[in-house]
């Protein structure tokens, strides 16, 4: 029952009856007696939580810890608790589905702004922009009546085959952390709860419901947990979603070590842990091992593990009442934080501001991978004809990818964007090129179009079909499907001025790379993506995206494949590559990538100078900061992402050759110079020592490495830590009973 849409009858006088909304009736009744603390928005949140907790019956408490439809929990009209609504996903508010089905509900008011995919957001290397995107999504969630958004996805890319690589924020825990904190702060600034997912080690879709992940403690702490920790301790995320997989033999949604010990115990998380949909498996495990809200189990709602079976166990004393109260407190905190009992920020949808954010993210995300002879940007005054080739030039991507799919208000395809900005000045032709039926001469038509054009723009990539970029399945290889590699080679032979645009959310092999002069990684760039792409091709926008993951030359070079650690054997996957994930492997083992982590070209040039490391002496200051100047020495305005990597000279335990520990995106006009100062806190020098049970920063020498990518280091400086420090986690007193 939704009390905001329910009506009540009251007697005014002499038997006259008046119909009024139930929530008004409830409010009037509350004012007729002492106003409960939990209804007073001026009272401290914890006081409101305790007041409402004390008014709930046992049955009402249990009703708050499991679903009553696909994306809701039950209302409790007696106390004015409305139904709570949740929604996917990372790139916008998902289309509504039916209460008991995954089929669309058929609503006409559930459109949303489609933002670029998660890996595209990470490619901007701009946490402030991530916060703007989060705020826009939060505003649309409020407009749609959603209290919790199931995003962002924080799982690290350990294999480029992962079907959900496109949803996540890349391979590096530091970059992922910084982007996640910005995104979460944006969403929650609008009175909507963000839900960080999937906790933890959900790094493949193959056998995701059952695969058991085994890894050493250092790998867990240094690679797969930092982004979640930052979400909790820096962004104050209100919810965390458990993963489908098992971790060390126990399902992540009911994992005592991950949920009780680390998340709630060490990190002091006060929010709620929600299961992934159908991620709960056992009443006892769910009751005792840290799960606070069960969603999506494929059973009648009263048969959920935290429903009738849990209620009966509580009545019999099998499960502690204190454990239930802890779960309810966590759910109530989210309810109060999202203004379910009082007015929150107003919502809005598809505003000009939201469209502008979508376009800016798309533009800043695009990575210029190659630009021989400065073919790009195209000079429109010197062009008479352009051939646009490829099925992905017209494909709609917003609705794909399963849980990340969006019912977009509109979607500007690459072809539409090019027509809008080229069409009045240039003859633009289109050829599908690939993806037809047997007998279609699509490639031949494309080649003939390329021969007759000044420039050929080939838009290729993957899409969200099975075994591509999608939830539910992994890719089988890194190849472009449907004969696209052959098409590129033929078009390039027909027209030397060929630009390849990649529409994909994960790395692909590029056997044609040495032959084509220009390549742009466009990702899945949301509903303004076509406009952003055209602006980049014409130079109205100077590309500033940097790769958030390494592009290997071939799948066999990826560390999970090198160590035979994917996709697992007999239901168990051992992360044998350990710390050597992404560039940590390529740089440590000196393996040449196709494109390195942090890489991206520009239409201008940036010079670095005046490097120095400042040692801070104050006890409350970070140990050091690195300072340097970045100058735009070209003739176009642009943005550079200056990156800081740290290398320990003689570590006590083996470490990767270098690790990203800071970055700054600097926007500069031609001839402009800016001083960049990047702090390096104790964590920048620390590694996790499992024997000592904490983060160890060892006395000794470090190299501070500053560059434009992980393989384009412009300066290396020395820094010495004067003393060894060990930071051990403090156990919270708020452990779930």
C-alpha positions in Angstrom: 0.0 0.0 0.0 1.3 3.5 -0.9 0.0 5.9 1.7 0.9 8.9 -0.5 -1.8 7.7 -2.9 -4.3 6.3 -0.4 -7.4 8.2 0.9 -9.2 8.3 4.2 -12.6 9.5 5.2 -13.1 11.8 8.2 -16.3 13.3 9.8 -16.1 17.1 9.8 -19.5 17.9 11.5 -23.1 16.8 11.6 -22.2 13.6 9.8 -20.5 15.4 6.9 -17.8 13.2 5.5 -14.7 14.4 3.7 -12.2 12.4 1.7 -8.6 13.4 2.3 -5.2 11.8 1.5 -4.2 9.2 4.1 -0.9 10.9 4.8 -2.7 14.1 5.7 -5.0 12.2 7.9 -2.1 10.6 9.6 -0.4 13.9 10.0 -3.5 15.5 11.5 -3.8 12.6 14.0 -0.2 13.0 15.0 -0.7 16.7 15.7 -3.8 15.9 17.9 -1.4 14.4 20.4 2.2 14.9 21.2 4.2 14.7 18.0 6.3 11.6 17.8 10.0 12.3 17.8 10.5 10.3 14.6 8.2 12.6 12.7 10.2 15.7 13.7 12.8 16.5 11.1 14.5 18.8 13.6 15.4 15.9 15.9 18.7 14.1 15.5 18.5 11.1 13.1 19.5 8.5 15.7 16.9 9.8 18.1 14.2 9.4 15.4 15.5 5.9 14.6 15.3 4.8 18.2 11.8 6.4 18.7 10.4 4.6 15.6 12.2 1.3 16.4 10.5 1.3 19.8 7.0 1.6 18.2 7.4 -1.3 15.7 5.9 -4.7 16.4 8.0 -7.8 15.8 6.0 -8.5 12.6 6.5 -4.9 11.4 10.2 -5.1 12.0 10.5 -8.2 9.9 8.5 -6.6 7.1 11.2 -3.9 6.8 14.0 -6.4 6.1 12.6 -8.1 3.0 10.9 -7.1 -0.3 7.2 -7.0 -1.0 7.8 -6.6 -4.8 10.7 -6.6 -7.2 11.9 -3.2 -6.1 10.0 -2.2 -2.9 9.6 -3.0 0.7 6.2 -2.9 2.5 4.5 0.2 3.8 3.4 0.3 7.5 0.4 2.6 7.4 -0.2 2.4 11.2 3.0 4.4 11.7 3.0 6.4 8.5 5.9 4.4 7.0 5.5 4.6 3.2 6.6 2.0 0.7 10.3 2.2 -0.1 11.3 2.2 -3.8 14.7 1.2 -5.3 16.0 1.3 -8.8 18.9 0.3 -11.0 21.3 1.6 -12.2 24.6 3.3 -12.7 23.8 5.3 -15.8 20.3 6.6 -14.9 17.0 5.6 -13.4 15.9 2.3 -14.9 12.6 1.7 -16.6 10.0 0.5 -14.2 9.1 -3.2 -14.2 6.0 -5.0 -12.9 5.7 -5.7 -9.2 6.2 -9.4 -9.6 8.0 -9.7 -13.0 11.0 -8.4 -14.9 8.8 -7.3 -17.8 8.4 -3.5 -18.3 5.5 -2.1 -16.4 4.3 -0.2 -19.4 4.5 3.2 -17.8 4.8 6.4 -19.8 6.5 8.4 -17.1 9.6 6.3 -16.5 12.0 7.8 -19.1 15.4 9.0 -17.8 18.5 10.8 -18.9 20.9 8.2 -20.1 24.4 9.0 -18.9 27.6 7.4 -20.4 28.6 4.0 -19.1 30.7 3.7 -15.9 34.0 3.0 -17.6 33.4 6.2 -19.7 32.9 8.2 -16.6 36.1 6.8 -15.2 37.8 7.8 -18.5 37.1 11.5 -17.7 39.4 11.2 -14.6 37.2 14.0 -13.2 35.7 13.3 -9.8 33.9 16.7 -9.8 32.2 15.7 -13.0 31.3 12.4 -11.5 29.6 14.3 -8.7 27.6 16.4 -11.2 26.5 13.2 -12.9 25.5 11.7 -9.6 23.5 14.8 -8.6 21.6 14.7 -11.9 20.8 11.0 -11.4 19.7 11.7 -7.9 17.4 14.5 -9.0 15.8 12.2 -11.5 15.4 9.4 -8.9 13.5 11.9 -6.7 11.3 12.8 -9.6 10.5 9.2 -10.1 9.9 8.5 -6.4 12.9 6.3 -5.8 14.7 6.4 -2.4 17.7 4.2 -3.3 19.8 3.9 -6.5 21.6 0.7 -7.0 24.9 2.3 -8.0 27.8 2.8 -8.5 29.4 -0.5 -9.5 32.9 -0.7 -7.9 34.2 -4.1 -9.1 37.8 -4.0 -10.4 38.5 -5.1 -13.9 40.9 -8.1 -13.5 40.0 -9.6 -16.9 38.8 -7.6 -20.0 36.4 -10.5 -20.7 34.1 -9.5 -17.8 30.7 -8.8 -19.3 30.1 -5.9 -16.9 33.5 -4.2 -17.4 31.5 -1.4 -19.2 29.5 -0.7 -16.0 32.5 -0.4 -13.7 35.3 2.2 -13.2 38.4 0.4 -14.5 41.3 -1.6 -13.2 42.8 0.7 -10.5 41.5 0.9 -6.9 42.7 4.5 -6.5 41.0 5.9 -9.6 37.9 3.9 -8.9 37.8 5.2 -5.3 38.1 8.9 -6.4 35.4 8.6 -9.0 33.1 6.6 -6.8 33.3 9.2 -3.9 32.3 12.0 -6.3 29.4 10.0 -7.8 28.0 8.9 -4.4 28.2 12.4 -3.0 26.3 13.7 -6.0 23.5 11.2 -5.7 23.1 11.5 -1.9 23.2 15.4 -2.1 19.7 15.0 -3.5 18.3 13.0 -0.6 18.6 9.7 -2.4 20.6 6.8 -1.1 23.5 5.4 -3.2 24.2 1.7 -3.0 27.8 0.6 -3.7 28.0 -2.7 -5.4 28.9 -5.6 -5.6 30.7 -6.4 -2.4 33.0 -8.1 -3.1 35.2 -9.8 -5.7 32.4 -10.0 -8.3 34.8 -9.7 -11.2 33.2 -12.0 -13.8 29.8 -13.0 -15.0 30.7 -16.6 -15.8 29.2 -18.8 -13.0 28.6 -15.6 -11.0 25.9 -17.1 -8.9 28.1 -19.9 -7.6 31.8 -19.3 -8.3 33.9 -19.4 -5.1 36.6 -16.8 -5.1 39.9 -17.4 -3.3 42.5 -14.8 -2.9 45.2 -13.8 -0.4 44.6 -11.0 2.1 46.9 -8.5 0.6 45.2 -8.8 -2.8 41.8 -8.4 -1.1 42.9 -5.3 0.9 45.0 -3.6 -1.8 43.0 -4.2 -4.9 39.4 -5.2 -4.3 38.3 -3.4 -1.1 39.7 0.2 -1.3 36.9 1.6 -3.4 34.3 0.2 -1.1 36.2 1.5 1.9 36.3 5.0 0.4 32.6 4.8 -0.4 31.9 4.1 3.3 34.4 6.3 5.1 34.7 9.2 2.7 31.4 9.4 0.8 29.2 8.1 3.6 27.4 5.7 1.3 24.1 4.7 2.8 23.9 1.2 1.4 26.2 -1.6 0.1 25.0 -4.5 -2.0 26.4 -7.9 -1.5 27.8 -9.9 -4.5 26.4 -13.1 -6.0 29.6 -15.0 -5.8 31.1 -16.9 -2.8 34.2 -15.6 -1.1 36.3 -18.2 0.7 33.4 -20.6 0.6 30.6 -18.4 1.9 28.1 -16.4 -0.2 29.0 -12.7 -0.2 25.5 -11.6 0.8 25.8 -13.8 3.9 29.6 -13.5 4.5 30.5 -13.0 8.1 34.1 -11.9 7.3 33.2 -9.4 4.6 30.0 -8.0 6.1 30.4 -8.3 9.9 34.1 -8.2 10.4 35.3 -5.8 7.7 32.4 -3.6 6.5 30.6 -3.1 9.8 33.4 -4.0 12.3 36.6 -2.4 10.9 35.0 0.3 8.7 32.2 1.2 11.1 29.5 1.1 8.4 26.2 2.2 9.8 24.1 1.8 6.6 22.3 -1.2 5.3 23.6 -4.2 3.4 21.1 -5.3 0.7 21.4 -8.5 -1.2 21.8 -8.6 -4.9 18.5 -9.9 -6.3 18.3 -13.6 -5.4 21.6 -13.3 -3.6 20.4 -14.7 -0.3 20.4 -18.5 0.2 19.7 -19.4 3.8 17.8 -18.0 6.7 20.4 -18.6 9.4 23.2 -17.3 7.3 21.3 -14.2 6.3 20.1 -13.6 9.9 23.5 -13.8 11.5 26.1 -12.8 8.9 25.4 -9.2 8.2 22.5 -9.1 5.6 20.0 -6.3 6.4 17.6 -6.4 3.5 16.7 -9.3 1.2 15.6 -8.5 -2.3 14.7 -10.5 -5.4 14.6 -14.0 -4.1 12.5 -16.1 -6.5 9.9 -17.1 -4.0 6.6 -15.7 -2.7 7.6 -12.7 -0.5 6.5 -14.3 2.7 8.8 -17.2 1.9 11.9 -15.1 1.7 14.7 -16.2 4.0 14.3 -13.0 6.1 10.5 -13.3 6.1 8.3 -15.9 7.8 11.2 -18.3 8.5 13.1 -15.6 10.2 10.1 -14.4 12.1 9.4 -17.9 13.4 13.1 -18.3 14.4 12.9 -15.0 16.3 9.8 -16.1 18.2 11.4 -19.4 19.2 14.6 -17.6 20.3 16.7 -19.2 17.6 17.8 -15.8 16.3 18.5 -12.9 18.6 16.1 -9.9 18.8 19.1 -7.6 19.0 20.2 -8.8 15.5 16.8 -7.9 14.1 16.9 -4.5 15.8 20.3 -3.8 14.2 18.9 -4.6 10.8 15.9 -2.4 11.3 18.0 0.5 12.6 20.1 0.4 9.4 16.9 0.4 7.2 15.4 3.2 9.2 18.6 5.3 8.9 18.3 5.1 5.1 14.6 6.0 5.3 15.2 9.1 7.4 18.2 10.1 5.2 16.0 10.0 2.1 13.2 12.1 3.6 10.6 9.4 3.6 8.8 11.2 6.5 9.4 14.8 5.5 10.0 17.0 2.4 13.3 16.5 0.6 14.9 18.2 -2.3 12.6 18.6 -5.4 13.2 16.2 -8.2 13.6 17.0 -11.9 14.1 15.0 -15.1 15.6 15.6 -18.5 16.5 19.2 -17.8 18.9 21.2 -19.9 21.4 20.9 -17.1 21.1 17.1 -17.1 21.5 17.0 -20.9 24.6 19.2 -20.6 26.1 16.9 -17.9 25.5 13.9 -20.1 27.1 15.6 -23.1 30.1 16.9 -21.0 30.8 13.4 -19.6 30.6 11.9 -23.0 33.0 14.5 -24.5 35.5 14.3 -21.6 35.4 10.5 -21.7 36.4 10.1 -25.3 40.0 8.9 -25.7 42.1 9.8 -28.7 44.1 6.6 -29.2 45.9 7.5 -32.4 46.2 10.6 -34.6 48.9 10.2 -37.2 49.5 13.2 -39.3 47.0 15.2 -37.3 44.2 13.8 -39.4 41.9 14.9 -36.5 40.3 17.3 -35.9 38.7 17.4 -39.3 38.6 20.8 -41.0 35.0 21.1 -42.2 35.8 23.9 -44.6 38.1 21.6 -46.5 35.7 18.7 -46.7 33.2 18.0 -49.4 32.1 14.5 -48.5 32.3 12.1 -45.6 31.4 8.4 -45.6 30.1 7.1 -42.3 30.3 3.3 -42.1 29.3 0.7 -39.6 26.2 -0.6 -37.9 27.3 0.9 -34.6 26.9 4.4 -36.2 23.1 3.9 -35.9 22.7 1.4 -33.1 20.8 2.5 -30.0 22.7 1.4 -26.9 20.9 3.0 -23.9 18.4 0.2 -23.3 21.0 -2.6 -23.4 23.2 -4.3 -20.8 20.4 -5.7 -18.6 20.4 -4.0 -15.2 22.1 -0.9 -16.6 19.6 -0.4 -19.4 17.8 2.9 -19.5 14.6 4.0 -21.2 16.1 7.2 -22.6 14.2 10.3 -23.5 16.2 10.3 -26.7 19.6 9.0 -28.0 21.8 10.8 -30.4 23.6 8.1 -32.4 27.1 8.8 -33.9 25.5 9.2 -37.4 22.9 11.7 -36.1 25.6 13.7 -34.3 27.7 13.8 -37.4 24.8 14.8 -39.6 23.8 17.6 -37.2 27.3 19.2 -37.2 28.5 18.2 -40.7 25.3 18.0 -42.7 24.9 21.6 -43.8 28.4 21.9 -45.0 29.4 18.4 -46.1 27.8 15.6 -48.1 27.4 12.8 -45.5 26.7 9.2 -46.8 26.0 6.2 -44.6 26.7 2.5 -45.2 25.9 -0.2 -42.7 29.1 -2.2 -43.6 28.4 -5.3 -41.5 25.7 -7.1 -39.6 23.5 -8.1 -42.6 22.3 -11.4 -43.9 24.1 -13.8 -46.2 24.4 -12.4 -49.7 24.3 -8.7 -48.7 27.2 -6.8 -50.2 27.4 -4.5 -47.2 31.2 -4.4 -47.1 31.4 -3.8 -50.9 28.9 -0.9 -50.6 30.9 0.6 -47.7 34.2 0.3 -49.7 32.6 2.1 -52.7 31.3 4.9 -50.4 34.8 5.2 -48.8 36.4 5.5 -52.3 34.2 8.5 -53.2 34.6 10.4 -49.9 37.2 12.7 -48.6 37.2 11.0 -45.2 35.8 7.6 -44.0 34.6 7.4 -40.4 34.2 3.7 -39.5 32.1 3.2 -36.4 32.6 -0.3 -35.0 32.5 -2.0 -31.7 30.5 -4.5 -29.6 27.1 -3.7 -28.2 25.1 -5.3 -25.4 24.3 -8.7 -26.8 25.1 -12.1 -25.3 28.8 -12.6 -24.8 29.5 -8.9 -25.4 29.2 -6.0 -23.0 26.3 -7.2 -20.8 25.3 -8.5 -17.4 24.9 -12.2 -17.3 27.7 -13.4 -19.6 31.3 -12.8 -20.3 33.0 -12.2 -23.6 34.7 -15.1 -25.2 37.6 -13.2 -26.7 38.8 -9.7 -27.5 37.9 -9.7 -31.2 35.5 -7.4 -32.9 32.7 -9.6 -34.1 30.8 -9.7 -37.5 33.8 -9.2 -39.7 34.5 -5.7 -38.5 38.3 -6.1 -38.6 38.2 -7.1 -42.2 35.9 -4.2 -43.0 38.3 -1.7 -41.4 41.1 -3.1 -43.5 39.1 -2.8 -46.7 37.9 0.7 -46.0 41.5 1.8 -45.1 42.7 0.4 -48.4 40.0 2.3 -50.2 40.6 5.6 -48.4 43.8 6.4 -46.5 42.0 9.0 -44.5 40.1 6.6 -42.3 39.0 7.3 -38.8 38.0 4.3 -36.6 35.5 5.0 -33.8 35.2 2.3 -31.2 31.8 1.9 -29.5 32.6 -0.6 -26.8 32.9 -0.7 -23.0 35.9 -2.9 -22.8 39.2 -3.5 -24.7 39.3 -5.0 -28.1 42.2 -6.3 -30.3 43.2 -4.0 -33.1 45.0 -5.9 -35.8 44.5 -3.0 -38.2 46.0 -0.4 -35.8 49.3 0.2 -37.7 47.4 0.9 -40.9 44.8 3.4 -39.9 45.8 7.0 -39.0 43.2 7.9 -36.3 41.3 6.0 -33.6 38.8 7.3 -31.1 37.5 5.3 -28.1 34.0 6.5 -27.7 32.6 3.9 -25.2 28.8 3.8 -24.7 28.4 7.5 -24.4 24.8 8.0 -23.4 22.0 9.9 -25.0 24.2 12.9 -26.0 27.0 10.7 -27.3 26.6 11.4 -31.0 26.8 15.1 -30.4 29.9 14.7 -28.2 31.6 12.5 -30.8 30.9 15.0 -33.6 32.3 17.8 -31.5 35.5 15.8 -30.9 35.9 14.9 -34.5 35.6 18.5 -35.5 37.7 19.9 -32.7 34.9 21.8 -31.0 35.9 19.7 -28.1 39.6 18.8 -27.5 39.6 15.1 -26.3 40.9 14.7 -22.8 39.9 11.2 -21.8 42.5 8.8 -20.4 42.2 5.0 -20.4 41.0 3.7 -17.0 42.2 0.2 -18.0 45.1 -1.3 -19.9 44.4 -2.4 -23.5 46.4 -5.6 -24.1 47.7 -6.5 -27.5 46.1 -9.9 -27.1 44.1 -11.7 -24.6 47.0 -14.0 -23.7 48.8 -10.9 -22.2 46.1 -10.2 -19.7 47.3 -11.3 -16.2 44.3 -13.4 -15.3 45.0 -15.4 -18.5 48.7 -15.5 -17.9 48.3 -17.1 -14.5 45.5 -19.4 -15.7 43.3 -17.7 -13.1 40.1 -17.3 -15.1 37.4 -18.5 -15.2 38.1 -21.0 -12.5 38.2 -24.8 -12.0 35.6 -27.0 -10.4 33.6 -24.0 -9.2 36.5 -22.2 -7.6 38.6 -19.3 -8.9 41.9 -18.6 -7.4 43.3 -15.1 -8.0 46.8 -16.4 -8.8 47.8 -13.0 -10.3 47.5 -11.5 -6.8 48.4 -7.8 -6.8 49.4 -7.9 -10.5 46.2 -6.6 -11.9 46.1 -4.3 -15.0 49.1 -2.0 -15.4 50.6 -3.4 -12.2 51.3 -6.6 -14.1 52.3 -5.0 -17.4 54.7 -2.6 -15.7 56.2 -5.0 -13.2 56.7 -7.8 -15.8 57.7 -5.3 -18.6 55.0 -6.5 -21.0 54.2 -4.1 -23.7 50.5 -3.2 -23.9 48.5 -2.1 -26.9 47.7 1.1 -25.0 48.8 1.7 -21.4 46.7 2.7 -18.4 46.2 6.4 -18.2 46.9 6.9 -21.9 45.1 9.5 -24.1 46.2 12.0 -26.8 45.1 15.6 -27.3 44.9 18.1 -30.1 47.4 20.3 -28.2 50.6 19.6 -26.3 51.4 19.9 -22.6 54.8 20.4 -21.0 55.7 19.6 -17.4 58.3 21.5 -15.4 59.5 22.8 -12.0 59.1 19.4 -10.2 59.7 19.1 -6.5 58.5 17.0 -3.6 57.6 18.9 -0.4 58.1 17.0 2.9 55.4 18.0 5.4 56.6 18.3 9.0 53.2 18.7 10.7 51.8 15.6 12.4 48.4 16.2 10.9 49.6 16.8 7.4 50.2 14.2 4.7 53.8 13.1 4.6 54.4 14.8 1.3 53.1 16.6 -1.7 54.4 16.8 -5.2 54.3 20.1 -7.0 55.0 20.9 -10.7 53.8 23.1 -13.5 51.8 22.0 -16.5 51.7 24.3 -19.5 49.6 24.2 -22.7 52.2 24.8 -25.4 49.9 24.2 -28.3 47.3 26.4 -30.0 44.1 24.9 -28.7 42.6 24.9 -25.2 42.5 21.5 -23.6 42.8 19.4 -20.5 45.6 17.2 -19.2 45.4 14.5 -16.6 48.7 14.7 -14.6 49.2 11.4 -12.9 51.4 10.5 -9.9 52.7 7.0 -9.3 54.7 5.8 -6.3 57.5 3.2 -6.4 59.1 1.8 -3.3 62.8 1.1 -3.8 63.3 -1.7 -1.3 59.9 -2.9 0.1 59.8 -5.5 2.9 57.2 -7.5 0.8 57.0 -7.7 -3.0 55.1 -4.8 -4.5 54.0 -3.8 -8.0 56.6 -1.7 -9.8 54.4 1.4 -9.5 50.9 2.3 -8.2 48.7 5.3 -9.0 48.4 7.5 -5.8 47.3 10.9 -7.2 46.1 12.7 -10.2 44.7 16.1 -11.3 42.8 17.2 -14.4 44.0 20.6 -15.5 42.1 22.8 -17.9 44.4 25.2 -19.8 44.1 27.8 -22.6 46.8 28.0 -25.2 50.0 29.4 -23.5 48.5 29.0 -20.0 50.5 27.4 -17.2 49.2 26.1 -13.9 51.0 24.9 -10.8 49.7 21.5 -9.7 49.9 20.3 -6.1 49.0 16.7 -5.3 49.1 15.5 -1.7 50.5 12.0 -0.9 49.1 10.7 2.4 50.4 7.8 4.4 48.3 5.4 2.3 50.3 6.4 -0.8 53.4 4.8 0.7 51.7 1.9 2.5 51.0 -1.7 1.7 49.0 -4.3 3.7 51.0 -6.6 5.8 48.9 -9.6 6.6 51.2 -10.8 9.4 51.0 -7.4 11.2 47.3 -7.1 10.4 47.6 -3.5 9.2 48.9 -1.0 6.7 52.6 -0.6 6.8 54.5 2.5 5.6 58.2 1.5 5.8 61.0 3.9 6.5 63.2 4.3 3.4 63.3 5.6 -0.1 60.5 6.0 -2.6 60.4 7.2 -6.2 57.7 9.7 -7.0 56.9 9.4 -10.7 54.9 12.1 -12.5 53.5 11.6 -16.0 50.9 11.8 -18.7 50.2 8.0 -18.5 51.7 5.0 -16.7 54.1 4.6 -19.6 54.8 8.3 -20.2 56.6 9.4 -17.1 57.9 13.0 -17.4 59.8 13.2 -14.1 61.1 10.9 -11.3 62.0 12.3 -7.9 63.2 10.8 -4.6 61.4 10.9 -1.3 62.4 9.4 2.0 60.1 8.3 4.8 61.9 9.0 8.1 60.0 6.5 10.2 58.0 3.3 9.9 54.3 3.5 10.8 51.7 0.7 11.1 48.0 1.5 10.9 45.8 -1.3 12.2 42.0 -1.2 11.8 39.9 -0.4 14.8 37.0 -2.7 15.5 33.7 -0.9 15.8 31.4 -1.6 18.8 28.5 -1.7 16.3 29.0 -5.3 15.2 25.8 -7.1 14.3 24.8 -9.4 17.2 
